Amino acid sequence: VFHAYVERHPLARPAPLFQARVIDAYQRGGFPTLVLGAKRDFVERYALTGPYWQNHAQHDVPEVVAALKANLQDLARHHHAVAQQSRQTADYAEAARWYRAFIASFPQTDETPRMNFLLAETLFESQNYAQAAGEYAKTAYQYPRHAHSAEAGYAALLAYDKHAAVLDAEQRADWQRQAIDSALKFSATYSEH
């Protein structure tokens, strides 16, 4: 019934809450695959850039915003765990997709630095060292200090080193200059590390 309402009236104010009840029903029923699909449907249907938000202000439906945030986190973590088990590039890409969606949707929350750090970890684990270096640096230097700031700054240095190994001599020289800049920034910012 909840699902039918959402299908017929996706832009109605209570529709996201009914979709959340669909997720809850699947969880209580012990259907993890259906839970995952329902969370994906929720996130895709009620993304902050979607049509629902043309008719509703975020401050009027904070419970929908909270559900969107929680479902994005769950999807990112689930796909990251799947990728860590499978070691497949496509699974890492799916995890990165959901981390990026969270960061784009909620750039200023307390959870965002951690989600950015996990995005960088996903990229590093998938051997996408160049992008990992950038995301680690973003995590370390573009957010207020947080639990993973220094760790991210150091991990950026490791990612720079890993990526340098796959470059030819000309590319490596430029990349190493960037790595040196990153090392100097790290030592200046986290001198206690």
C-alpha positions as CSV (number, residue, x, y, z in Angstrom):
1,V,0.0,0.0,0.0
2,F,2.8,2.4,0.9
3,H,4.6,1.6,-2.3
4,A,1.5,2.0,-4.4
5,Y,0.9,5.5,-2.9
6,V,4.5,6.5,-3.7
7,E,4.2,5.3,-7.2
8,R,0.9,7.2,-7.7
9,H,1.9,10.4,-5.8
10,P,5.7,10.6,-5.7
11,L,5.7,14.4,-5.2
12,A,3.1,14.5,-2.4
13,R,4.5,15.7,0.9
14,P,4.2,12.3,2.8
15,A,5.4,10.1,-0.1
16,P,9.1,9.9,1.1
17,L,7.9,8.9,4.5
18,F,5.8,6.1,3.0
19,Q,8.8,5.0,1.0
20,A,10.7,4.9,4.3
21,R,8.0,2.7,5.7
22,V,8.5,0.4,2.7
23,I,12.1,0.1,3.7
24,D,11.2,-0.6,7.3
25,A,8.7,-3.3,6.3
26,Y,11.4,-5.0,4.2
27,Q,13.9,-4.8,7.1
28,R,11.4,-6.3,9.6
29,G,10.5,-9.0,7.1
30,G,14.2,-10.0,6.7
31,F,14.5,-9.1,3.0
32,P,17.9,-7.5,2.7
33,T,17.9,-7.4,-1.1
34,L,14.6,-5.6,-1.2
35,V,15.8,-3.2,1.5
36,L,18.8,-2.3,-0.6
37,G,16.6,-1.7,-3.7
38,A,14.1,0.3,-1.7
39,K,16.9,2.5,-0.3
40,R,18.3,3.0,-3.8
41,D,14.7,4.0,-5.0
42,F,14.4,6.4,-2.1
43,V,17.7,8.1,-2.8
44,E,17.1,8.3,-6.6
45,R,13.6,9.6,-6.2
46,Y,14.2,12.1,-3.4
47,A,17.7,13.3,-4.2
48,L,18.0,17.0,-3.3
49,T,18.3,17.9,-7.0
50,G,15.1,16.0,-7.8
51,P,11.6,17.2,-8.6
52,Y,10.3,16.6,-5.0
53,W,12.3,19.5,-3.8
54,Q,10.8,21.9,-6.3
55,N,7.6,21.7,-4.3
56,H,8.9,21.3,-0.8
57,A,11.5,23.1,1.3
58,Q,14.1,21.1,3.2
59,H,13.3,22.9,6.4
60,D,9.7,21.9,6.1
61,V,10.4,18.1,5.9
62,P,13.6,17.5,8.0
63,E,12.7,13.9,8.5
64,V,12.9,13.4,4.7
65,V,16.3,15.0,4.6
66,A,17.4,12.8,7.5
67,A,16.2,9.7,5.7
68,L,17.9,10.7,2.5
69,K,21.2,11.2,4.4
70,A,20.9,7.9,6.2
71,N,20.1,6.0,3.1
72,L,23.0,7.5,1.2
73,Q,25.3,6.5,4.0
74,D,23.9,3.0,4.1
75,L,24.3,2.6,0.3
76,A,27.8,3.9,0.2
77,R,28.9,1.6,3.1
78,H,27.2,-1.4,1.7
79,H,28.8,-1.1,-1.7
80,H,32.1,-0.4,-0.1
81,A,31.9,-3.6,1.9
82,V,30.9,-5.5,-1.2
83,A,33.9,-4.0,-3.1
84,Q,36.2,-5.0,-0.3
85,Q,35.0,-8.6,-0.6
86,S,34.9,-8.8,-4.4
87,R,37.9,-6.5,-5.2
88,Q,36.1,-5.7,-8.4
89,T,36.6,-2.3,-10.1
90,A,32.8,-2.0,-10.8
91,D,32.0,-2.5,-7.1
92,Y,34.5,0.1,-6.0
93,A,33.0,2.5,-8.6
94,E,29.5,1.9,-7.2
95,A,30.7,2.6,-3.7
96,A,32.4,5.8,-4.9
97,R,29.2,6.9,-6.7
98,W,27.3,6.8,-3.4
99,Y,30.0,8.5,-1.4
100,R,30.1,11.3,-4.0
101,A,26.3,11.6,-4.0
102,F,26.4,12.0,-0.2
103,I,29.2,14.6,-0.4
104,A,27.4,16.6,-3.2
105,S,24.1,16.5,-1.3
106,F,25.4,17.3,2.2
107,P,28.7,19.2,1.7
108,Q,28.6,21.0,5.1
109,T,27.5,18.3,7.6
110,D,29.6,16.8,10.4
111,E,29.5,13.4,8.6
112,T,30.9,14.8,5.3
113,P,34.6,14.7,6.1
114,R,34.4,11.1,7.1
115,M,32.4,10.3,4.0
116,N,35.1,12.1,1.9
117,F,37.7,10.1,3.7
118,L,35.9,6.8,2.9
119,L,35.6,7.9,-0.7
120,A,39.4,8.4,-0.8
121,E,39.8,5.0,0.8
122,T,37.6,3.4,-1.9
123,L,39.6,5.0,-4.6
124,F,42.9,3.9,-3.1
125,E,41.7,0.4,-2.6
126,S,40.7,0.3,-6.3
127,Q,44.2,1.5,-7.2
128,N,42.9,4.8,-8.5
129,Y,45.8,6.5,-6.7
130,A,45.6,9.8,-8.5
131,Q,42.0,10.5,-7.6
132,A,42.6,9.1,-4.1
133,A,45.4,11.6,-3.6
134,G,43.1,14.4,-4.5
135,E,40.3,13.2,-2.2
136,Y,42.6,12.5,0.7
137,A,44.0,16.1,0.3
138,K,40.5,17.5,0.2
139,T,39.6,15.5,3.4
140,A,42.8,16.8,5.1
141,Y,42.7,20.4,4.1
142,Q,39.3,21.6,2.9
143,Y,37.3,20.7,6.0
144,P,37.7,21.9,9.6
145,R,39.9,19.6,11.6
146,H,38.3,16.3,12.3
147,A,39.2,12.8,13.5
148,H,40.7,11.8,10.1
149,S,42.4,15.0,9.1
150,A,46.0,14.1,9.7
151,E,45.4,10.5,8.6
152,A,44.0,11.7,5.3
153,G,47.0,14.1,4.8
154,Y,49.4,11.3,5.3
155,A,47.4,8.9,3.1
156,A,47.6,11.5,0.3
157,L,51.3,11.2,0.4
158,L,51.1,7.4,0.1
159,A,48.7,7.8,-2.8
160,Y,51.1,10.2,-4.5
161,D,53.9,7.7,-4.1
162,K,51.8,4.8,-5.5
163,H,50.7,6.7,-8.5
164,A,54.2,7.9,-9.3
165,A,55.2,4.3,-9.8
166,V,53.0,3.9,-12.9
167,L,54.0,7.2,-14.6
168,D,56.7,7.7,-17.3
169,A,59.7,9.9,-16.4
170,E,58.2,13.1,-17.8
171,Q,54.9,12.7,-16.0
172,R,56.6,11.5,-12.9
173,A,58.6,14.7,-12.5
174,D,55.5,16.9,-12.5
175,W,53.7,14.4,-10.2
176,Q,56.6,14.4,-7.8
177,R,56.5,18.2,-7.6
178,Q,52.9,17.9,-6.6
179,A,53.8,15.3,-4.0
180,I,56.5,17.5,-2.5
181,D,54.0,20.4,-2.2
182,S,51.6,18.0,-0.5
183,A,54.4,16.8,1.9
184,L,55.3,20.4,2.8
185,K,51.6,21.2,3.4
186,F,51.2,18.1,5.5
187,S,54.3,18.9,7.6
188,A,53.2,22.5,8.1
189,T,49.6,21.6,8.9
190,Y,50.1,18.5,11.0
191,S,53.5,19.2,12.6
192,E,52.5,17.2,15.6
193,H,51.9,14.0,13.5
